[in-house]
Amino acid sequence: MKRIKRPSRKRKAGRIALCTVLTLVVLFAVVSMVAIWQIFQAQFGRFERPDPATTTQMHYSDLGDDYPRELVSFYSGQNRLQGYLYSGQGSPGLIVVVHGLGGGADSYLPEIQYFLDQGWSVFAYDATASYSSEGEAARGFPQALLDLDAALRFVASRPDLAQLPVLLFGHSWGGYAVANILHFDHKVAGVVSVAAPNSAMEIVMEQGREMLGGLIATQRPFIWMYHWLLYGKTASLSAVDALNKTQIPTLIIHGTEDSLVKFHGSAIIGKQDRITNPKVRFLALDEEGRAGHNNILRSLEAMAYLEELRAEQRTLSERYGGDIPPEVQREFFAQVDRARVNEVNGELMAEIHNFFLSCL
């Protein structure tokens, strides 16, 4: 009778160690995926329209009757998006305005008003899960790209718009979308991308480093998997590749002190040496106090007035022990001159206007 050879203690310990390591790896992966999902749901959730009575943001009612608009809708996936069409007779072209994360079309009413005053027609919309559009959550950066694709298909379907040259203006999340949409097959005459990251992965990793430091590197595979499961190949698109595959004139604008989309980090403008398209122009803004992520769009007078308002709010907060009563909040915002606090950076907007004219 043959004697059964039992595993040595060394081999048995090795197997136990291997099983332990594999269990820990699987557990780490599961915990990481759950954590990534929860973080994205929190960061890319639903964004509601602010109460006009308690914000300095311009509201459509502030424009009076001089800027009529048509309410339209179209679908992006299963969600119906709210669109706003401002048509002008004899307009040289249609500017599609794509808003940043956390806002909606009306967040860019100052820029829309400027374009309308120059004679352009404008189409803007609330992205998925933003303001008046459907959707439980925005989910991620690539969603802006899918929504813009749907918006441009809607524009092309309208006989009254299809003959107009289409120009794209986007800021931040919207800037990422207007640059990356050049991967798609749309007829676009020109693009202005402001304060935008090159790709979804780059901006997520960059902001992740702000929160977790070097540990974010351990989460990269799970962040990539999250994007791939939701968006497939769309998640891997980059603005650099999009710009290099086309000859569409594009103006890339970025503030040198941008702390949200870092100039020498995830920003498109920081990758100038990789962009070979001769029709791409770059504009770096380094003016003191107006070289950040949002303030580049406002006049110096608007920024000074905003600081005054913030100082008044701090005084109110101290008076009420950090909890300003709702009625006091409403009184405070009722006296705010929203046209003044939202005055655009005239020099920058003129640069954009002239660039768009050169694209026709």
Secondary structure, 3 states (H helix, E strand, C coil): CCCCCCCCHHHHHHHHHHHHHHHHHHHHHHHHHHHHHHHHHHHCCCECCCCHHHCCCCCHHHHCCCCCCEEEEEEECCEEEEEEEECCCCCCCEEEEECCCCCCHHHHHHHHHHHHHCCCEEEEECCCCECCCCCCCCCCCHHHHHHHHHHHHHHHHCHHHHCCCEEEEEECHHHHHHHHHHHCCCCCCEEEEECCECEHHHHHHHHHHHHHHHHHHHHHHHHHHHHHHHHHHHHHCEHHHHHHCCCCCEEEEEECCCCCCCCCCCEHHHHHHHCCCCCEEEEEECCCCCCCCCHHHECHHHHHHHHHHHHHHHHHHHHCCCCCCHHHHHHHHHCCCHHHHCCECHHHHHHHHHHHHHHC
